[in-house]
Structures are given as structure tokens and as C-alpha cells.
Amino acid sequence: MEDFLQTFGLALLGVLGVAGVLAAILLVIIFMGFRNIKVPPGADFAETMLYTPLIVALFLDLLDLSLDILSAPLAWIVLDRLGLKALRNIAAFEALIPFTGAIPTMTIAWVGVRILGRDRFRSKTYNDYDG
């Protein structure tokens, strides 16, 4: 039993370490290439996710996996600097829930908004309006 726990602990530390290194690499890529993400003022969570690159969602999930609860302040600061204020509260709240780091919630939300919510935010034309 002791060998199992030791092996499990080392494997867990390895996964957390790799996730931390990948999150750091993605953070550098984000700040080099996606510094100015244009989001309309007053955009809610779903609309902001449409303008957010996938790499930001992956970064948030890897950060949450590697640091768990401690990722909330760092995620808040990064999203604030990127101008993604509508994502800050939800990302911080999700990061504060213990032991949910293995669930890629921000990536799932990003994919869900792309699949289910894209038409809701397209600009509407009123050419066929009879009134």
C-alpha cells in the first residue's frame, strides 16, 4: 500500500508539474500574441468567450489543474490585463472550488459557446422587416 501511495503521489506531482510548465508557456504566448483582445463593451460571459482565443481557455484550465485554489488570483490578474473582464468572476469562482482542476471547464465553455451560442451574437439585419 505504501508503494502505491508513493507512486501515486509522484505521478500526481508529475502531472501537476507538467501542467504548470505548460500553463507558463501558454502565458508567455498569450502575452506575446494576444495582448489586445477586442471585446465589445458590456459583453457578457458567452459573448466574451466568442472573442477569446482557445489558448486563453486552455491556459486557465492548465493553471487550475496545476495550482487548484491558488490559481484564482493569477487568473483574475491575467484576465484583467487581457481585457476579458466578463471572464474574471467565473474563472475565479471555478478556480476556488476545490478538486475541480481536472475538469477543463473553461475549454468546455469555449467549445459550448462556439457550438450553441454563435448565432445569438451575430449582428442582425432588418432587411425583411415589414413594419
ABEGO torsion letter per residue (X at the ends): XAAAAAAAAAAAAAAAAAAAAAAAAAAAAAAAAAABBBBBBGBBAAAAAAABBAAAAAAAAAAAAAAEAAAAAAAAAAAAAAGBAAAAAAAAAAAABBGAAABBAAAAAAAAAAAAAAAAABBBBAAABAX
